[in-house]
Amino acid sequence: MRRCVTFWVFPLIAAACSYGTNTSGQVEQFTSDLSEEERACVEGRLLTGWDLNLADLDGDLSPEEEIAVDTATELCRLTANSSAALPPTDNENPQVSEELLQAPAVFSPSDTPPGEDPLLDQYWLECGLGKAKACDDLFYSAPRGSRYEQFAFSCGGRRNMDCSLLLGIDQPDGDLNPLTPPPGDDENLDRLWTRCSEGSTSACGELRLTAASGSLYSQFGTSCGARGTTYCTLILEYDGEPPSLDDLNPTMDPPGQDELLDQLWELCGNQDARACKDLAKHGPADSVYVKFGISCGGRSVAPCARLFADLQPANP
């Protein structure tokens, strides 16, 4: 199993900060504040998922070991925190902090970056200048709870909404528009393309879920029919979820084909937007892993951080 996990770990090294403390060095930095039950959980996950013995990890961790310990710790804490509650269900409590939701009132586009990380500072400056991709890069690279994350979520101190729609974004291939005719390569996908171009949120989502990753069909669905956003219900009348979502739900078990992807699956199912993004990005092309990530854990085809922010809390 470790050989299989190693194959998927290297593409995720850059994303390691998304799931925990973002530190390096001693294993105690990850596990010193764990309860006995949580530590036992981490030991078990490391042994079964990565063939690592926590007691043998001493000194500086390798990148693979750091990601393994970090992810196992995050997952065990998540399991412990949710053990006394009902499992999350479709479109239940949002996992977005008040600091994120209030960020537009706190920041302005011209604010100076914190100066704690050169790359994040550069993303901050570009986001402040109105570059939607920089805002997204900043959000998914920033430490949780940081000013970087808050600034990015508000599209540079503007609004809490899809930055690509608010700020504008180049369309794939440069010349797509809602009137662009379907490619003609697949009859079923052509029908979905036509319905998406006519404003069907369901058809756009189904294109995103069923068309080959990176294809023109997928790009057209992702951009809501070349309308400049990945959040179709912000600009189109909702007409139902994609039929393929019937096969997915937030509490379904992971496929069991790859230990690391399975753990990202569980985090995504528990409304971790970063995990959903990494699952969609690093899962095998056109696999159920990718579909689960794209659909924010079987909920909806939308930018997951935005979707989770928009979910209404359950009534007490």
Buried (B, 14 or more C-beta within 10 A) or exposed (E): EBEEBEEBBEEBEEBBBBBBBEEEEBBEBBBEEBEEEBBEBBBEBBEEBBEBEBEEBEEEBEBBBBBBBBBBBBBBBBBBEEEEEEEBEBBBBBBBBEBBBEBBEEBEBEBEBEEEBEEBBBBBBBBBEBBBBBBBBBBBBBBEEBBBBBBBBBBBBBBBBBBBBBBEBEBBEEEBEBEBEBEEEBEEBBEBBBBBBEBBBBBBBBBBBBBEBEBBBBBBBBBBBBBBBBBBBBBBEEBEBBEBBEEBBBBBEBBEEBBBBBBBBBBBBBBBBBBBBBBBBBBEEBBBBBBBBBBBBBBBBBBBBBBBBBBEEEEE
